[in-house]
């Protein structure tokens, strides 16, 4: 007995002449895809817009290519990186109690801390 198998869904390239669309998942391309949206972007369209811009020296001048590919932070090997200070972040007070309260939960600040933070930000 011969049993015919049911036909699958129609192919995307059915009506396109001289075109073959590979519908299988490409493992090599999947290694370069992003699973989670990176931090500064709020929407996937913003991220895709930056990815579409070519960076290579083929499409840009040599100077522009160097600017596009330089790292944002340059450190020398063996150089000690100093920890960040509260003043660098924007807090003017040097007391650690204000920072620890804000870092734990900024919604549950006491009235005293709110007044102190407001006074420090106005100065």
N, C-alpha and C positions, 0 to 999 in steps of 0.2 A: 504494500500500500504506500502510496506517495501522499504525504500531507504537505500542503503548501503553507509556508510560514506567512503570517500577516505582514504586510508592508509597513515599514516604519513611517515616521512623519516625513513630509516632502523636504528635500534638501533646499538649502538657501540658494544654491547656484543652479537650480533646475532650469530657470528661464534665461540664464546668462550664457551667451555663447563664448567658448574658449576660456572659461573661468572655472577653477576648481577651488572651493573654499574648504579648508581643513577644519573640521568641527571638533577635532580632538584637542584635549588640553595639552599645551606645550609646557613641559616640566622645566625646561631651561629658561623660558620667559617668566615662569612663576617665581623663580628664585630672585628676580629683580623687581617684583611687584611689592607694593607697600600694603601691609595688613591694617595698620592703624594710621590715622591722619596725624602728621607731625604737629608739634606744639603751636607754632605761631599761626597756623591756618585754622579757620573756623568752618570752612566749607570745602568740599572736595574739588569744586571748580577753581578755587584759588590755587590749590596745590597743583592741579593739572595745568593751569596757565603758566606757572613757573617751570614746570617740567618740560613743556612744549618749546620753550625758548632754547635754541641751540647754544651751547657754550664753547664748542670746539674752535680751534684756530682756523678751520676752513671757512666758517661763517663770520668770524669776527676778526678785527685787527689784532696784531700781536699785543699791543698795550691793553686793549679791552679784554683779551683772553687772559692776560696775567692778572688783571683786576678781578675778573670773575672767578678765577681758580685759587686766589690767595686765601689761606685760612684766616678766620676771623680773630683767632687768638694764637699768637706765636710764642712759644716758650722754648728756652734753650735746655738741652739735656743737663740735668744736675742742678738747675736753678730752682731755688725754693720759692714756692708760690705762697704769698702771705694770705691768711684767711680774710674774709670780707668783714668790714666793720659796719656798725649800725649807721654811722654818718654817711657811708658810701651809698647805702640803700635809700636814704632820705630822712632817717630819724635823727633829730638833733640831740635828743637826750642820750646821755651815756649810761643811764641806769638800765640794768638788764631786766628789771621787773616789768617795765613797759613792753619790751620786746617779747618776753616770754608769754605775757597775757595775750598779746595780739597774735602771736604765732599759734597758740593753742586753739583758741576759738574767738575770732573777732566779733561774733554776734553776741557773746555773753560777757561783754565788758561791764565792769561796775561803773557807776556814775563818776566816782573819783578818778578812775583810769581814763574815762572819756574826756573829762575836764583837763587832765594832765596832758593827754595826747593832743587835744585841741590847742592848749596853751603852747606846747612845744612846736606845733606845726605853724602857728602864727608868728612865732619869734623869728 
